[in-house]
């Protein structure tokens, strides 16, 4: 076979390198290899030579090609890990050969072969000694310590570290085995910038990397094709791939002349690395490298198992607590404020120190929480994000006002129960000041020289205190919060359905009661008139023969019958209010109040009453007749209960507010009368509810109940405020009406008819 004439070959054109940024280096296509081995680049099908490393002697290059064509090569998938082809003789030399496929080429690597170790091969000792110990370790820290010790035994490196990456990409050393004379990095952190992004991505593809001598001179790749460049040959899976000159400088700055890294991959992500260093050059044979890779795979599986088992146990525990919370809520009326009735459960389920339940403008809390206004502001901000679950262990970095209460709530986990209302549950964790020991000051910028970046020079221990953070929320806790949200929504919806059914039944019963009360009151009017009429007849026909005592008794009967008649009439009117259709239109309340005041003055002309009428009373969209009844009752009550004052002062004013977030207007009546105790305020609007003796103040006890029914039929609300011997205020708010909608609805409503 003819040899390849070197005078016709040329070095591959390197990829332009931007050494101003580590993240821009083309580390997968360096166009060169490390000098402790040799490399061929072939066409996958024909095995035609595409490129080769410059350190091949002429005769051996041709012999290597010839030898490969005589081998039965396995089927290789592009991007898969290298496959060992065993020990191969090329001329007088023996090599351990491995091969891998890129998208375009077959990459074959040759390294000097060592005699077989037989049963003493590293892979066997790994299986006999390390594997049983690995199964016995019950913590990740214990696994890391075992791996560091075993990796050092296998490789002979002076220092072996096992470290994991956090969410920000910083590395934390979990375990270390080091010889005397090596700096210790136990419990130190390495900044994320030490490993550029494209290097992290490569660690996921190629799980093993050896740099035998940081002072090596790269061996170039040669080719015949003038158009071929380094960018055309992907060395991602090549063990001999030359590494970044910036990284070699980093190693020398660290006092390391050789290094080895094994990836720890958990669930497809780069969890951490096993990293080994030595003060001098160190070469590892193929058998040892395979054992190291196998150790990394075993460690990855064990870590994944430990983390998965731990998360499953945590999720089960939190699910049990969630079920207890939902069970307690289901036994109540299902309103969310009842959650704080179980403070221990609510705090334990998220391992929080405080929790707040926010329902629009109301806040219920337990434990250590920010001020009420601060909780409301935070709840409004989170609700505005539109997320079902929000979590942060450094709230102030996202919500600036949280800086004022980071001691109580540096971290928050929140769930939003409604997309319409501001209904949230928030758990809080306090600030925990963390002390982080770095291997060198991570704040110091890298140095540059003429646009070329240089790695940091110092790895001296540097301590940083990190503030403004709470303990992180785990994935299990966030998942439990989401499950609790779904369960609470289910409970609330189920209770809403039950209440809707009850409301339907109550509506039916109320209609029956209204019909009954209407019938009874209608039928009682005639007997009351008969009683009064017969008393008059007896008085007229037998008046001369009746004693004064009997005449007085008959007078009492007539007065009682008259009062009963008034009550029957009032009850009949009250029943009609619920049965008649509303005929809403704009009502000039100023004219209406003026007419009612004149009417009341005629009833008691001798009274000294000072009327203060707001000149800007609103125009309300209401049924004029029903609104007149409501205002007459309020004004008549003010006149009646201020009877003991001289002068009586009665004010009528316009009020404005909101009903379900929409603007509303109404009227308020205030007097300087006898007033009432606020603890009885809710009773005042009930039927036949009186706070004063009938002998002191006449009335049927239906007036304010009528006011409430009229206002609520219009979609409004009533209110009362009073103080004993200091007067009272009664008022109502009605929503702004839409005349067109009211007119359109009137014919349908009239179908009910007036009783």
Helices and strands as residue ranges (DSSP letters): G 6-8, E 10-11, G 22-24, E 32-33, E 37-43, E 49-53, H 58-69, E 83-90, E 93-101, E 105-112, G 118-120, H 122-125, I 126-130, H 131-136, H 140-155, E 159-165, E 171-178, E 189-190, G 192-194, H 197-205, E 208-211, E 219-223, G 230-232, H 245-253, E 258-266, E 269-278, H 286-330, G 336-341, H 343-348, E 354-359, E 362-367, H 372-385, E 389-392, G 395-397, G 400-405, H 406-409, E 411-416, E 423-429, E 434-439, E 447-449, E 452-454, E 461-466, H 475-542, G 543-545, H 548-579, E 584-588, H 589-603, E 609-613, E 619-623, H 624-641, E 648-659, E 662-671, G 678-683, H 703-713, E 717-722, E 728-735, H 739-750
